[in-house]
Every structure is written in C-alpha cells, then in structure tokens.
Amino acid sequence: MGSRPGVHRRYRRRELVGPDGARLVLSTDGTLTRFGPTGTPEGAWAPGDPEWPGLVLRFGVRVEPPTVSPTGRLGLDARRPGG
C-alpha cells in the first residue's frame, strides 16, 4: 500500500526473530525497523519506501494499489440493475 496524504492505516505490532537473533519489527504506523542481534537499530523503512512492500510480506501484509472512488455518472440508471 503506497503512502497517500491524509490516509492513515493502523497495523498490528508484530516482530520476527531471525536465526542470528536479529529482529524485524512492524510498528502500528507501518514502519519497519530491523534490529541487529545486539538490539541496535540497523535500518528503518516507512510505507512509502520502495523496499517496504517486499519486507512487509514477511508479516502477511499484502500491498495493493489504492482504490479510487468513482465520480460522475456512467450513463446507467442506478435504480435498475443493468442500466
């Protein structure tokens, strides 16, 4: 999900621990932070960063393009199915 002005999504805080003790943490604002085995931060990615969609997949979050609300009439009668 790309970052859009004025649109805020809350995520559930989650954490994955690698075999070397490094951790990848997903914050409630969508920020991903990688902590090394000693607990020091080694990197951080916000939802708008290009690497973010590939990393957040590890948490089962699917990134989809934003939807756009239709505007105007399409020439169909809204009262009848099929126009």
VOSERO-908413 format. One record per residue (C-alpha): residue number from 1; residue in one letter; y, z, x. Coordinates in Angstrom, 1 decimal, padded with zeros to 4 digits, always signed. Example, Ala and Ser with C-alpha at 12.3 -4.5 7.8 and 13.67 -1.06 7.14 Angstrom:
<rs>
@tidren 1; roke a; Y -004.5; Z +007.8; X +012.3
@tidren 2; roke s; Y -001.1; Z +007.1; X +013.7
</rs>
This chain:
<rs>
@tidren 1; roke m; Y +000.0; Z +000.0; X +000.0
@tidren 2; roke g; Y +003.3; Z -001.1; X +001.5
@tidren 3; roke s; Y +006.2; Z +001.2; X +001.5
@tidren 4; roke r; Y +008.7; Z +000.4; X -001.3
@tidren 5; roke p; Y +012.1; Z +002.1; X -001.7
@tidren 6; roke g; Y +012.2; Z +004.6; X -004.5
@tidren 7; roke v; Y +008.4; Z +004.7; X -004.9
@tidren 8; roke h; Y +006.6; Z +007.8; X -003.7
@tidren 9; roke r; Y +002.9; Z +008.3; X -003.7
@tidren 10; roke r; Y +001.2; Z +011.6; X -003.0
@tidren 11; roke y; Y -002.0; Z +011.7; X -001.1
@tidren 12; roke r; Y -004.6; Z +014.4; X -000.8
@tidren 13; roke r; Y -004.5; Z +016.1; X +002.6
@tidren 14; roke r; Y -007.7; Z +015.1; X +004.5
@tidren 15; roke e; Y -008.9; Z +015.5; X +008.0
@tidren 16; roke l; Y -011.6; Z +013.7; X +010.0
@tidren 17; roke v; Y -013.0; Z +015.1; X +013.2
@tidren 18; roke g; Y -014.4; Z +012.7; X +015.9
@tidren 19; roke p; Y -017.4; Z +013.4; X +018.2
@tidren 20; roke d; Y -014.9; Z +014.1; X +021.0
@tidren 21; roke g; Y -013.1; Z +016.8; X +019.0
@tidren 22; roke a; Y -010.1; Z +014.5; X +018.2
@tidren 23; roke r; Y -008.8; Z +014.7; X +014.6
@tidren 24; roke l; Y -007.2; Z +012.2; X +012.3
@tidren 25; roke v; Y -005.1; Z +013.9; X +009.6
@tidren 26; roke l; Y -003.8; Z +012.3; X +006.4
@tidren 27; roke s; Y -000.8; Z +014.2; X +005.0
@tidren 28; roke t; Y +000.3; Z +014.4; X +001.4
@tidren 29; roke d; Y +003.2; Z +011.9; X +002.2
@tidren 30; roke g; Y +000.7; Z +009.4; X +003.6
@tidren 31; roke t; Y +001.5; Z +010.0; X +007.2
@tidren 32; roke l; Y -001.5; Z +009.7; X +009.6
@tidren 33; roke t; Y -001.5; Z +011.8; X +012.7
@tidren 34; roke r; Y -004.0; Z +011.7; X +015.5
@tidren 35; roke f; Y -004.5; Z +014.9; X +017.4
@tidren 36; roke g; Y -006.4; Z +015.0; X +020.7
@tidren 37; roke p; Y -009.3; Z +017.4; X +021.5
@tidren 38; roke t; Y -006.8; Z +020.0; X +022.7
@tidren 39; roke g; Y -004.8; Z +019.8; X +019.5
@tidren 40; roke t; Y -001.8; Z +017.9; X +020.9
@tidren 41; roke p; Y -000.5; Z +015.0; X +018.7
@tidren 42; roke e; Y -001.3; Z +011.6; X +020.2
@tidren 43; roke g; Y +000.1; Z +009.3; X +017.6
@tidren 44; roke a; Y +001.5; Z +009.1; X +014.1
@tidren 45; roke w; Y +001.7; Z +006.3; X +011.5
@tidren 46; roke a; Y +003.7; Z +006.1; X +008.3
@tidren 47; roke p; Y +002.5; Z +004.0; X +005.3
@tidren 48; roke g; Y +004.9; Z +001.1; X +006.3
@tidren 49; roke d; Y +003.4; Z +000.8; X +009.8
@tidren 50; roke p; Y +001.3; Z -002.3; X +010.4
@tidren 51; roke e; Y -001.7; Z -000.2; X +011.8
@tidren 52; roke w; Y -001.6; Z +002.2; X +008.8
@tidren 53; roke p; Y -003.8; Z +000.2; X +006.4
@tidren 54; roke g; Y -006.7; Z -000.1; X +008.9
@tidren 55; roke l; Y -006.6; Z +003.6; X +009.8
@tidren 56; roke v; Y -006.3; Z +004.9; X +006.2
@tidren 57; roke l; Y -009.5; Z +003.0; X +005.2
@tidren 58; roke r; Y -011.4; Z +005.8; X +007.0
@tidren 59; roke f; Y -010.4; Z +008.1; X +004.2
@tidren 60; roke g; Y -011.4; Z +005.7; X +001.5
@tidren 61; roke v; Y -007.9; Z +004.7; X +000.6
@tidren 62; roke r; Y -007.6; Z +001.1; X -000.4
@tidren 63; roke v; Y -004.4; Z -000.7; X +000.4
@tidren 64; roke e; Y -003.3; Z -003.1; X -002.3
@tidren 65; roke p; Y -000.2; Z -005.2; X -002.7
@tidren 66; roke p; Y +002.4; Z -003.8; X -005.0
@tidren 67; roke t; Y +002.3; Z -004.9; X -008.6
@tidren 68; roke v; Y +005.3; Z -006.4; X -010.3
@tidren 69; roke s; Y +006.2; Z -005.8; X -013.9
@tidren 70; roke p; Y +006.6; Z -009.0; X -015.9
@tidren 71; roke t; Y +010.1; Z -009.7; X -017.2
@tidren 72; roke g; Y +011.3; Z -012.1; X -019.8
@tidren 73; roke r; Y +009.2; Z -013.9; X -022.4
@tidren 74; roke l; Y +006.4; Z -016.3; X -021.6
@tidren 75; roke g; Y +006.8; Z -018.1; X -024.9
@tidren 76; roke l; Y +004.0; Z -016.2; X -026.5
@tidren 77; roke d; Y +004.3; Z -014.3; X -029.7
@tidren 78; roke a; Y +003.5; Z -010.7; X -028.8
@tidren 79; roke r; Y +002.4; Z -009.9; X -032.4
@tidren 80; roke r; Y -000.5; Z -012.3; X -032.4
@tidren 81; roke p; Y -003.3; Z -012.4; X -029.9
@tidren 82; roke g; Y -003.3; Z -015.8; X -028.1
@tidren 83; roke g; Y +000.3; Z -016.6; X -028.9
</rs>
